[in-house]
């Protein structure tokens, strides 16, 4: 078997609350996914928030977090005695109770919001694992905090590649801003920058893009993976792009 057939593809991302479609495309292309929980928490990111479709447009669902200087995502705790669980459950129920696949997914969210969550990363991972299972995505999932690495930015990603045996690493589009491509080439690791083309699907009204995977699942159910992968690079195309002609 040649390198082109067996190349090990790895990607990574910080924990995300109810992630968007593009994250799952990146994960679906990979053999291993590293959850970057050992980096600083930034409330401008999507670690504790995302959007669903509300009655009059995009609706933010935000988990309240106890912030502190130099707070790592793995250590971020959810602010106690706040009514966010009831609010999020009611928002999802009202938004999607008439959606085609409401009966498939509403029980998960009812149970999810009954739990008294304390750590944000745990909440995000439980959601991620449920969504991956529903999308039929099975791969090795690792946490950066367990690796005990001390590099930053591009050097950190490269060290993750070494630890996981990556031959190809998929960055998000913003990776172009900090990735040291030459260092990756010297290390024998190919680099791909994701260029995700967001699909349109039937939402029962004029389409809104870049919502949580929650919206896609409620509307498309078992077809969701096919929808999110449509018109985007496939695993076979990705590996061929970087390793075509590699020696057997």
N, C-alpha and C positions, 0 to 999 in steps of 0.2 A: 504493500500500500504506500503511495507517495505522500509527500508532505502535504500536497494540495488536498488530499482526501482526509488527512488526519490532523491538520493544523488545530492547535488548541486556542480557542478564542475566549478572551476574558473581557469583562466590562465592570464598571463600578458606578455607584451613585450614592449620595447621602440618603438617609431615610427620608421618605416623603409620605405625607398624609394623603391618602386617596389619589395616587399619582395619575398623570396624564398618559395618553396612549403612547407617546414617543418613548417613554421609559421601557414599556413592555416590548416594543419592537427591538430595542437595543438588547434587552435580556434574552429575547427569543433567538437572537443570532449567536448566543454565547454558550460556552461550556461551563463557565463559572461566573458568578456574580458576587462582587464584594460590596457589602454594605458599609459605606464610609461613615461609621458612627463615631469615630475617634477624631473628628475634626470639630472646629468651633461652631457652635450654634449661631445661626444668623436668622433673625426674624424677618428678613427681607426675602428669604428663600421659601420653599414650599414644604419645609420640614413639618410644620404644624398647621398647614392650611391648603385648601384647594377649592375649585369652583364646581358646582353642579348647575343645572338649569333651573332657575326659579320661575315663578309665575310671570315675571316681567323682564327676564334676562338672566345673565350670570349671577349666581349667588355664592358668596364666599362662606365657607365653613372653616372656622378657625378654632383650634384647640388652645386654650390659655396656658401659657408656660411661665414658670418661675424663672426669671432670667437672672444672670449673675455675670460678672466679668470673667472672661476666659472660660466660659461654660462649654464643655464638650457635649455633643448631641447625645452621646451614650448616658450622660449624667443629667440630662434635662428632665425635670419633673413637672408634671401637669399641676397647674394651680388648683388646690382643693376648694371644695364648697362653691363651685361655680356650676351653673346649669347648662353647660355646653353639651353634655350628652343628650339631654332631653331635646334641646334645640336642634342638634344635628339629626337625631332620629326623626323628629317631626318634619324637618325640612326635606329629608329624603323621602319620607312617607308621602308627604303632600305633592312632591315633585314627580314621583314615579309610581304611585299606586295604580294608575291607569295604563302604565307602560306595558308593552307586550309580554315582558318577562318578569313582571312584578312578583308573581307567586314564587319564582325561583330564587329571588334575591332578598326580598323583604325580611324573611326569617333570619338571615345572617345579620342584617343590620339591627334587628330587634335584639338579638342576643349580644351583639357587639357593644351596644350602648347600655346594656344592663350591667356590664362589668365596671367596677370602680378602678379605672386605669390610674396608675401613678407615674409610670415612666413613658415618655413620648415615644422613644425608640421601640419599646415593646408593642405599643399600639400600632405603630407604623408597620412593624414586621408581621404582626398577625394579619393585618389587612393585605399586605403584599403577598403573603403566602396563600391567602384565600383567592386573590385575584389571579395569581399565577396558576393555581390549580384549575380555576374555571377556564383559563385560556389554554390549558393543556401544556404549560411550560414546565419542564422538569430539568433541573440542572443543579450543580453544586452551588450552595449559597454560603458565603463566609462573612464574618464580621471583622472589620479592620481592627477593632479594639482587642481582639484575640491575638492579633499578629504582633502587637507591641512594637510598632515602627515609629521612628522619630523624624523622618524626613518630611519635606513639605512640597506641595504642588507637584510639579512634573517629576521631581526626584522621588516623591512618595509613590506616585503611580508606577514608576519604573521599578521600584523595589517590590511593589505588589506583584508586578508581572514576573519578577524573578521568583518570588515565593510561590506563585501559583503555576509556574511553568508556561506562561503565556507566550505564544508565538505571534499573536495578533491582539492588540488592545483597541477597543472601541471607545473613543471619547465622545461626549456630547459635542454639539456645535461650538459651545463656548471654550472647548479645549484648545482651539486654535490660539486663544489668547495667552496660553501659558505653557503649552506642551513644547518640550525641547526635542524636536523630531530627530535631530542629529544624534542625541544621546540614545534614543530608542534604536536607531539604525545601528549604532555601534554595538548595542547589546543584542542585536539580532531579533528585535521585536518590531513587527510591522504595526503601523498606526492607521486607524480609520477614524475620520471625523463624521459623525452621523449627520445626515441631511434628510430629516424626516419630512415626508410629504403627508400632511394630515388628510385623512379620507373624509368624505361626506357620507352620511348615512341618514336614514329616515328618522327624524325626531318628532314627526307628527306636526311640524310647523317649520317656518324658515330656519335653516340650519345655523347653529352656533358652534364654532370651532374651539379647540383647546380647552375642553372641559375635562373633568376627572374621568377615569376609566369607568366609574360608576354609571355615567350617562350611557356609554356604549353598551355596557352589559345589560342594563335594563331594556334597551331598545333592540339589541341584536342577539342577546343570549348566546347560544352555542356557536353562532357564526361570528362572534366578536373577534376571534383571532384572525380569521380570514380577512375581515374588514380592516383591522389595524395594520396588517401586513401588506395590503393591496397597494400597488404602485410604489413600493419601497424595495430596497435591495434585499434579496434573500440570502440565507446562509450560504448556499452553493455559489451564488454570484459574488458574495463577499470574499470567500476563500479563493475563488478563481481569479478575482481581481488582483489579489496580493501574491498568490502562489502559483499561478499558471506557469508551467514550464519548470517548476521546481523538480529536482532529481528525486527519483523513487528511492 
